[in-house]
């Protein structure tokens, strides 16, 4: 689950960087980073809950 989340975060960051490169708009990049961070926080929380640490 954590590996899948990291893959999705990498895709979000990649898409954000591509949008910055193509349009110069940093808003979409920071939005992608924010979504990725939220996904990472939820993934770590679920991992800890499922593994009891």
N, C-alpha and C positions, 0 to 999 in steps of 0.2 A: 504494500500500500504506500509506504514511504517512497519507494523507488518510482512508483507511478506518479506520485505527487511531484517529485523532483523533475520528472520528465515533462509534466504539464507546465510547471513553473518555467523550465527552460524554453519551452515553446512560446509561452506568454512573453518572456523577455525577448526572445528572438523576433517575434512579431512586432513587439514594441520598438525594438531597434530598427527593424525594417521600415516601419512607419515614420520614424524620425528621419531616417536616411532619405526616404522618398518625398516626404512633405515638409520636414523641418518642424513639425508640431510635437512639442515635448509633452503635451497633455495626455496623449494616448499612451506614451511610454510610461509615464508615472502612474497612470491608471492600471496598466498591465502589471507594473511592479507591485502596486497595492493589492491587486487581486491575488498575485502570486504569494505575497506575504501572508494574506489571510488564509489562503489554502495551506500554506506551510504550517501556520499555527494550529489550524484544525487537524491537520494530519498528525502532527506531533502529539496533540492532545488525545486523539483517538488511539494512537500507538501506545501511549503510556497507560491509557485506560484498559486496553485489551491485554497488555502484557503485565499489568499490575505493578509497575514501578513508579 
